[in-house]
Amino acid sequence: MLLKPVVALDIDGTLGDYHGHFLRFAEQWYGRPMPSPGDINPGLPLHKFMRTSKATYRQCKLAYRQGGLERSMPVYEGASELTIALRKAGAEVWLCTTRPYLKHDTQSPNTIHWLRRGRIQFDHMLSGPHKYHDLAKSVGAERVVATLDDLPEMYVVAGKLGLKPWLRDQPYNRHVKACRVTDLAWAQERFINHIERWRRING
């Protein structure tokens, strides 16, 4: 079986506007205004930015998940084109997500619905808090030519595992020094270069 290079992509905050969408929902759930997602304090946990306890934040997040709001999360411009181009270039696209915080039966159908609606193509999906460890075990770090995530802690984990991390630029991660992606069209061009180099080296 011919092995292919792998590009791993996060979903929330990387391919879709999770934070803006969730904060609009939270305004209705809490019954009070929420801060603008564009003004997120670098490095501040979301619940602190929202001025709420972690326990109440988790209740709100669970209500968001169970209500199927993931289905209507806006897709970032260029997300569909990125996944289509990576696969055409000969890579496997692995979606690596920490969804959900609490397991419930609607999580997978809602995610699949969102991916179909956004025309996001992929070959495999990994879900859970240890997604990059699971990826490294599944394919081997040597096959991974790029990972793209919005969370600094996930960027660090991917780097330690040798998974060639890139950080999707967001207001809440700008305190971190990292290799950044500000535009998915730019990421498409750069990642395809990595794919082609891997294929030249590995035949």
Secondary structure as UniProt FT lines:
FT   STRAND          6..9
FT   TURN            13..15
FT   HELIX           18..30
FT   HELIX           37..39
FT   TURN            42..43
FT   HELIX           46..49
FT   TURN            50..51
FT   HELIX           54..66
FT   TURN            67..68
FT   HELIX           69..72
FT   TURN            77..78
FT   HELIX           79..88
FT   TURN            89..90
FT   STRAND          92..97
FT   TURN            105..106
FT   HELIX           107..117
FT   TURN            118..119
FT   STRAND          124..127
FT   TURN            129..130
FT   HELIX           131..139
FT   HELIX           141..143
FT   STRAND          144..149
FT   HELIX           152..160
FT   TURN            161..162
FT   STRAND          165..168
FT   HELIX           171..173
FT   TURN            174..175
FT   STRAND          180..181
FT   HELIX           184..202
//
